[in-house]
Amino acid sequence: MGKPATPPVRQEQQEVKAPPRDKLKLTVENGRQSAGTVVAGGGDAVYNYAPAVMLDGGKVRTWWCSQMDVAKPDGDDILYSEGPSADGPFTPAHPVLSGSSTSFDAKHTCDPSLIKIGDTYYMYYTGAARDNHANGSSVGVATSKDGVHWTRANGGQAILGTSNDIIRENTYGAGQQSALYLDGWVYLLFTDTTGFAGATNGAGQYVLRSQDPLFTTGVETLSPQGFKPVQKTTEARTRSVVEAFSADWMWIEAASAFAIAHSTGEGTTFTFWNKEFTRHPFDPVVIPGAWKEGPGLVRTPQGHAPVHPGGPCDKVALDVLRATTSDASGAPTGISHFGLDALGLHGCATPDEASVLDGFSVPSPERTADVVVDGKVVRFERGSAAAKFARGVIGWRPKIVDSFRVAVEVPAAVPAVLGPDGRAGLLVGDKLMVINSLEVALSNSSEVSVVTQEQWDRYERLLG
């Protein structure tokens, strides 16, 4: 008997993997720099450095290391300010976390890094009990619902300390951490001057991850063989991902890549890794200019790269705040904004990468316009209506969009309705597609009728 025919494999059963990008050269453009210092503690805050920066709720929020006499005990404090852009203007700074007086962070709290999971902010910070702490720097975590009022987590105890693999002349310890949230895991990048894989001066960046934001369970460490489970966060540091101190990082969704920002002689250098830490998908990129301490990347609340409005699949905005000068004592200060755009990601090759296309309008093969919505396509007969419905318009059609199902087709002049609360929608086949403004309906030449709340609620919805 002959062998039975092999049934065809359905497309949705196949895992689409990112292409093997390998040391691609990125082009840079649109270099930018603030006119001067953008955030400072003011008053008696003589130093300002190590900022964490988050795009959150239409604002740029930043936390950084400083010292203010109004915050007790004496020692490093974490200050907070916010503004409309990375160039400011920022609100007057005020302290939001200071030494506990009793624990590993009795005197100093510094080097903040923030992520938001659900409705909770997590601040990972470096703490020290005294000035001459001799490898006593450790990492703590605090939680907040607003990013301003903080409660120490893990019983006020450190979640990460030194591994003590090698005791070096540099006795900083463990800290300068940067957190990001990806696929249910918190990834933590950090310095440990006692780590085995560090340079002779202690420079090195290590990675732990856990699905527990406090790193009390399910911790994995990045080893030369990849991630492996460990029983505690202080186990041997056998692999460093970049020789540096005080680094920050983010996840670039469009290209399935980590971007690590660290200081070099040229400025802020970006080292890129793929998700498995087996390959450098891109050659390094540098933001030139003055610096005196590690950079703070402008990131989303999850620690991801912001979606680039002018090219979500091929561009990434690399923006940092960093100290640029020293005060009379030599302490870093003068936090300023530097940035550029990097082009040539060759992104959106998988459904996960293409999530950055959500809300964008792209050309349709039918000479209309397609707007990507949650991995599906809304096809507008009129491109002007699609542009009003979309968050942005790109002039070319990424190949992966061809695999997206056309969920709704919107002819010109379909009826529109306006509810009593100001919400509007288009009626497509007597089903309601909610739109973000009446401008969509006007661009579509749709006649608008005012309906009651009962009528609005009765319509069957399109797109969920």
HUMO-V841596 format. One record per pair of residues at least 4 apart in sequence whose ideal C-beta (glycine too) atoms are under 6 Angstrom apart, sorted by the first residue. I is the first residue (numbers start at 0). J is the second residue. D is the distance in whole Angstrom. If there is no record, write none. Layout:
[[I;J;D] [I;J;D]]
This chain:
[[8;12;6] [15;349;5] [17;255;4] [17;348;6] [17;349;5] [18;348;5] [20;280;4] [21;278;6] [22;279;6] [22;282;5] [23;281;5] [24;282;5] [25;281;5] [25;284;6] [25;341;4] [25;343;5] [26;342;5] [26;343;5] [27;339;5] [27;341;6] [28;340;5] [29;340;4] [30;339;5] [31;338;5] [32;337;5] [33;37;5] [33;86;5] [33;335;5] [33;336;4] [36;333;5] [36;335;6] [37;87;5] [37;335;6] [37;336;5] [38;61;6] [38;80;5] [38;89;5] [38;334;5] [39;47;5] [40;44;2] [40;47;6] [40;65;4] [40;67;6] [40;78;5] [40;92;5] [43;68;5] [44;65;4] [44;67;5] [45;326;5] [46;330;3] [46;331;6] [46;332;5] [47;63;6] [47;65;5] [47;332;5] [47;334;5] [48;64;6] [48;292;4] [48;322;4] [48;331;4] [49;63;6] [49;64;4] [49;110;5] [49;292;6] [49;293;6] [50;61;5] [50;63;4] [50;295;4] [50;320;4] [50;334;6] [51;62;5] [51;111;5] [51;112;5] [51;113;5] [51;295;5] [52;61;5] [52;295;5] [52;297;5] [52;320;5] [53;60;5] [53;113;6] [53;300;6] [54;299;6] [54;305;6] [55;60;5] [55;300;5] [58;81;5] [59;82;5] [59;84;6] [59;85;5] [60;81;5] [61;80;6] [62;77;5] [62;79;5] [62;111;4] [63;78;6] [64;75;6] [64;109;4] [64;110;6] [65;76;6] [65;78;5] [66;75;6] [66;76;6] [67;76;6] [67;94;5] [70;76;4] [70;94;4] [70;97;4] [72;98;5] [72;100;5] [74;98;5] [74;106;4] [74;107;4] [75;107;4] [75;108;6] [75;109;4] [76;94;4] [76;97;5] [77;95;6] [77;96;4] [77;108;5] [77;111;5] [78;92;4] [78;94;6] [79;95;5] [80;89;4] [80;90;5] [80;92;5] [81;90;6] [82;87;5] [82;88;6] [82;89;4] [85;297;6] [85;318;6] [85;336;4] [86;336;5] [95;147;6] [95;149;6] [96;108;5] [96;149;5] [97;108;6] [98;104;6] [98;105;5] [98;106;5] [98;108;6] [99;104;5] [99;105;6] [100;105;5] [101;105;6] [102;155;5] [103;126;5] [103;128;6] [103;137;5] [103;157;5] [104;108;5] [104;126;3] [104;139;6] [105;128;4] [106;128;6] [106;129;6] [107;127;4] [108;124;5] [108;126;6] [109;125;5] [110;125;4] [110;174;6] [110;175;5] [111;122;5] [111;124;5] [112;123;5] [112;176;6] [112;177;5] [112;178;5] [113;120;6] [113;122;5] [114;121;5] [114;178;5] [114;180;5] [114;301;6] [114;302;5] [115;120;5] [115;300;4] [116;180;6] [119;142;6] [120;143;4] [120;146;5] [121;140;6] [121;142;6] [121;212;5] [122;141;5] [123;140;5] [123;176;5] [123;178;5] [124;139;6] [125;136;5] [125;174;3] [126;137;6] [126;139;5] [127;132;4] [127;135;6] [127;136;5] [133;170;5] [134;161;5] [134;170;5] [134;172;4] [135;172;6] [136;171;6] [136;172;3] [136;173;6] [136;174;4] [137;157;4] [137;160;4] [137;173;6] [138;158;6] [138;159;4] [138;174;6] [138;176;5] [139;157;5] [140;152;5] [140;158;6] [141;149;4] [141;151;5] [141;152;6] [142;150;6] [142;152;5] [143;148;6] [143;149;5] [151;155;4] [152;213;6] [153;158;5] [153;213;5] [158;213;6] [158;214;5] [159;173;6] [159;232;4] [160;173;5] [160;233;5] [161;172;5] [161;173;5] [161;191;6] [161;193;4] [162;191;6] [162;193;6] [162;194;6] [162;233;5] [162;235;6] [162;236;5] [163;193;5] [164;193;6] [164;194;6] [164;195;4] [164;235;5] [164;236;6] [165;193;6] [167;192;6] [167;201;5] [169;192;5] [169;200;6] [169;201;4] [171;192;5] [173;191;4] [174;190;6] [175;190;4] [175;245;4] [176;187;6] [176;189;4] [177;188;5] [177;247;5] [177;248;5] [178;185;6] [178;187;5] [179;186;5] [179;250;6] [179;302;3] [180;185;6] [180;301;4] [180;302;6] [181;250;5] [183;210;5] [184;208;5] [184;210;6] [185;209;6] [185;212;5] [186;208;5] [187;207;5] [188;204;5] [188;206;6] [188;248;5] [189;205;6] [190;244;6] [191;205;6] [191;236;5] [192;201;3] [194;203;5] [194;205;6] [194;236;3] [195;235;6] [195;236;5] [195;237;6] [196;203;6] [196;236;6] [196;237;6] [196;238;5] [196;239;4] [197;201;5] [197;203;3] [198;202;4] [198;242;5] [202;242;5] [202;243;6] [202;244;6] [203;239;4] [204;239;6] [204;240;5] [204;241;5] [204;243;6] [204;246;5] [205;236;5] [206;221;4] [207;218;6] [207;220;5] [208;219;5] [209;214;5] [209;217;5] [209;218;5] [210;217;5] [211;215;6] [211;216;5] [211;217;6] [214;218;5] [214;232;6] [218;229;5] [218;232;6] [219;226;4] [219;228;5] [220;229;5] [221;226;6] [221;238;5] [222;227;5] [222;237;5] [222;238;5] [223;238;5] [229;234;4] [241;259;5] [241;261;6] [241;270;5] [243;261;4] [245;293;3] [246;259;5] [246;261;4] [247;260;5] [247;294;6] [247;295;6] [247;296;5] [248;257;6] [248;259;4] [249;258;6] [249;296;5] [249;298;5] [249;302;6] [249;303;6] [249;304;5] [250;257;6] [250;303;5] [251;256;5] [251;258;6] [251;304;5] [251;315;5] [252;303;6] [252;355;5] [253;312;5] [253;344;6] [253;346;3] [253;347;6] [253;352;5] [253;355;5] [254;344;4] [254;346;4] [255;274;5] [255;352;6] [256;271;5] [256;273;6] [256;280;5] [257;272;5] [258;269;5] [258;271;6] [259;270;5] [260;267;5] [260;269;6] [260;294;5] [260;296;5] [261;268;6] [262;290;5] [262;293;6] [263;268;4] [265;285;5] [265;287;6] [266;285;5] [266;286;5] [266;287;4] [266;288;5] [267;286;4] [267;294;5] [267;319;5] [268;283;5] [268;285;5] [269;283;6] [269;284;5] [270;283;6] [271;279;6] [271;280;5] [271;281;4] [272;276;5] [273;278;5] [273;280;5] [284;341;5] [286;337;5] [286;339;6] [288;337;5] [289;323;4] [290;321;5] [291;322;4] [291;325;6] [291;331;4] [292;322;4] [292;331;4] [294;319;4] [294;321;4] [295;320;5] [296;319;6] [297;318;4] [298;302;5] [299;303;5] [299;305;6] [304;315;5] [305;316;6] [306;311;5] [306;355;5] [307;311;5] [307;314;4] [307;315;6] [307;316;6] [308;391;5] [310;314;4] [311;355;4] [311;356;6] [312;346;4] [312;347;4] [312;397;5] [313;342;6] [313;344;5] [314;340;5] [314;342;5] [315;341;5] [316;340;6] [317;338;6] [317;339;6] [317;341;6] [318;338;3] [319;337;6] [320;334;5] [320;336;6] [322;331;4] [322;332;6] [322;333;6] [322;334;5] [323;333;4] [323;335;5] [324;332;6] [324;333;4] [325;329;5] [325;331;6] [326;330;5] [326;332;5] [346;352;5] [347;352;5] [347;353;4] [347;397;5] [347;399;6] [348;352;6] [353;399;5] [356;371;4] [357;371;6] [358;389;6] [358;390;4] [359;371;6] [359;389;6] [359;391;5] [359;393;6] [360;368;5] [360;370;5] [360;385;4] [360;386;6] [360;389;4] [360;392;5] [361;369;5] [361;393;6] [361;396;5] [361;400;6] [362;396;5] [363;367;4] [363;368;5] [363;369;4] [363;378;6] [367;378;6] [367;379;6] [367;380;5] [368;379;5] [368;382;4] [368;385;4] [369;376;5] [369;378;5] [370;377;5] [370;385;5] [370;388;6] [370;389;5] [372;377;5] [372;462;6] [375;403;6] [375;404;5] [375;406;4] [376;403;5] [376;405;5] [377;407;5] [378;405;5] [378;408;5] [379;384;5] [379;385;4] [379;409;5] [380;410;5] [380;411;5] [381;411;5] [381;443;6] [383;442;4] [384;439;6] [384;442;4] [384;443;4] [385;389;6] [386;392;5] [387;438;5] [387;439;4] [387;442;5] [388;439;5] [396;400;6] [407;427;6] [407;461;5] [409;427;6] [411;443;6] [411;444;6] [412;444;5] [412;445;6] [413;425;5] [413;426;6] [413;427;6] [413;445;6] [414;426;5] [414;446;6] [415;425;5] [415;440;4] [415;445;4] [415;447;5] [416;424;6] [416;448;5] [416;450;5] [417;423;5] [417;447;6] [417;449;5] [418;422;5] [418;455;4] [419;452;5] [423;434;5] [423;437;5] [424;431;4] [424;432;6] [424;433;5] [424;434;6] [425;432;5] [425;434;6] [427;432;6] [430;459;5] [430;461;5] [431;458;4] [431;460;6] [432;461;4] [434;439;4] [440;445;4] [440;447;6] [450;454;4] [450;455;5]]
